[in-house]
Amino acid sequence: MGCSFSGLNALYDAVNGGGDVWINENRFRIVRQLGEGGFAYVFLVKEVLSDSAAASRGGIAKKFKDSSHISGDGTYAMKKVLIQNNEQLELVREEILVSSLFSHPNLLPLLDHAIISVKPTQGSWTHEAYLLFPVHLDGTLLDNAGAMKAKKEFFSTSDVLHIFQQLCAGLKHMHNLDPPYAHNDVKPGNVLITHRKGQPPLAIVMDFGSTRPSRKQIRSRSEALQLQEWASEHCSAPFRAPELWDCPSQADIDERTDIWSLGCTLFAIMYGVSPFEYALGESGGSLQLAIVNAQIKWPAGPNPPYPEALHKFVTWMLQPQPTVRPRIDDIIIHVDKLISKFSN
Ligand SMILES: Nc1ncnc2c1ncn2[C@@H]1O[C@H](COP(=O)(O)OP(=O)(O)OP(=O)(O)O)[C@@H](O)[C@H]1O
């Protein structure tokens, strides 16, 4: 892990007041804030290649010149994570380690990172992590769904299927590693979208903060409860698989937890919300019960509505019993078939 900062205060002022930030040997100018999460801020930054030494190295773009992710205009997304304790520090370290395992056009790569210690003058954090990613300015699927809902717009059937196909391609890369990994937090807020003229949108899965080796043998009540507790902190509730809510004392958990979340995400690409939040509606009720009973209702969609085959596809993934739930390779065969049937 590289942590080579000289001007710590300068770095700190820069992030808060707008200026330059160094991540290892590369320098970035903050353009604006793109978003924020629990303990993180995401900024649009532009690499500064002013002095000749930096220019001859060519910065980050040169290092990743073969990557389909690099736009070439020197802009990136920089995530600043505020770390308050050792547990959070370990989580960021794990995210960095896990991110380095993947290389796929539909998985957001971590381009560079640095973790620095901070003597708090105010607030109580002890470290800050700076993570550098390719930037996708059209936002997440969640941002897009919100904007489309306001305008009563929907993705076309062809775009729904092409976006979904790309998520599957990214997840296949993770599920087919040895050992297999589960993303554990597949949801519209973790998918970056880029609109392209004359082509379906590009879709990229991000946020590997909950990603872990997927296979777990649960052999006691306490192991089951431990898994449930972990899931309650790391897997977003509306997209969380039933076996992570109510885990049996004897269970073989595998990467099909992600297939459940994929089914919920396909529903959300069409209708802008997780199926179980939709099923509960405004009257509310128990999300856990709706999920373990796989209680699905279909909203009125676009006009013309989505083909029934897409609803059947969602239902196939939302199989409460994980042992009969399909695997990513089955899902990919099916989405390819649907694309050849419904795409123009
Ligand atoms: N690479 C990127 N390109 C463009 N925008 C981004 C990028 N990464 C993150 N963002 C924006 O910043 C927001 C917050 O990022 P992110 O979801 O990674 O933070 P987080 O702390 O993990 O959030 P959460 O607590 O919701 O998991 C995103 O919703 C998105 O709008």
The ligand as an SDF file (V2000), in Angstrom:
LIG
                    3D

 31 33  0  0  0  0  0  0  0  0999 V2000
  -16.5000    6.8680  -10.3870 N   0  0  0  0  0  0  0  0  0  0  0  0
  -17.4910    7.7330  -10.2020 C   0  0  0  0  0  0  0  0  0  0  0  0
  -17.8690    8.5680  -11.1950 N   0  0  0  0  0  0  0  0  0  0  0  0
  -18.8770    9.4490  -11.0130 C   0  0  0  0  0  0  0  0  0  0  0  0
  -19.5790    9.5820   -9.8740 N   0  0  0  0  0  0  0  0  0  0  0  0
  -19.2450    8.7810   -8.8430 C   0  0  0  0  0  0  0  0  0  0  0  0
  -18.2000    7.8160   -8.9520 C   0  0  0  0  0  0  0  0  0  0  0  0
  -18.0930    7.1590   -7.7780 N   0  0  0  0  0  0  0  0  0  0  0  0
  -19.0390    7.6810   -6.9670 C   0  0  0  0  0  0  0  0  0  0  0  0
  -19.7400    8.6530   -7.5890 N   0  0  0  0  0  0  0  0  0  0  0  0
  -20.8410    9.4590   -7.0310 C   0  0  0  0  0  0  0  0  0  0  0  0
  -20.6450    9.6210   -5.6240 O   0  0  0  0  0  0  0  0  0  0  0  0
  -21.7280    9.0470   -4.8850 C   0  0  0  0  0  0  0  0  0  0  0  0
  -21.2200    8.3730   -3.5990 C   0  0  0  0  0  0  0  0  0  0  0  0
  -20.2850    7.3620   -3.9410 O   0  0  0  0  0  0  0  0  0  0  0  0
  -20.2690    5.9090   -3.2600 P   0  0  0  0  0  0  0  0  0  0  0  0
  -21.6070    5.2720   -3.4480 O   0  0  0  0  0  0  0  0  0  0  0  0
  -19.0730    5.1880   -3.7680 O   0  0  0  0  0  0  0  0  0  0  0  0
  -20.0460    6.3200   -1.7520 O   0  0  0  0  0  0  0  0  0  0  0  0
  -20.3310    5.3700   -0.5110 P   0  0  0  0  0  0  0  0  0  0  0  0
  -19.7490    6.0220    0.6970 O   0  0  0  0  0  0  0  0  0  0  0  0
  -19.8520    3.9910   -0.8470 O   0  0  0  0  0  0  0  0  0  0  0  0
  -21.8980    5.4450   -0.5120 O   0  0  0  0  0  0  0  0  0  0  0  0
  -22.8710    4.4630    0.2560 P   0  0  0  0  0  0  0  0  0  0  0  0
  -22.7400    4.8750    1.7030 O   0  0  0  0  0  0  0  0  0  0  0  0
  -24.1990    4.8380   -0.3800 O   0  0  0  0  0  0  0  0  0  0  0  0
  -22.4230    3.0740   -0.0760 O   0  0  0  0  0  0  0  0  0  0  0  0
  -22.3870    8.0760   -5.8590 C   0  0  0  0  0  0  0  0  0  0  0  0
  -23.7420    7.9100   -5.5820 O   0  0  0  0  0  0  0  0  0  0  0  0
  -22.1650    8.7480   -7.2130 C   0  0  0  0  0  0  0  0  0  0  0  0
  -23.1830    9.7160   -7.4500 O   0  0  0  0  0  0  0  0  0  0  0  0
  1  2  1  0
  2  3  1  0
  2  7  2  0
  3  4  2  0
  4  5  1  0
  5  6  2  0
  6  7  1  0
  6 10  1  0
  7  8  1  0
  8  9  2  0
  9 10  1  0
 10 11  1  0
 11 12  1  0
 11 30  1  0
 12 13  1  0
 13 14  1  0
 13 28  1  0
 14 15  1  0
 15 16  1  0
 16 17  2  0
 16 18  1  0
 16 19  1  0
 19 20  1  0
 20 21  2  0
 20 22  1  0
 20 23  1  0
 23 24  1  0
 24 25  2  0
 24 26  1  0
 24 27  1  0
 28 29  1  0
 28 30  1  0
 30 31  1  0
M  END
$$$$
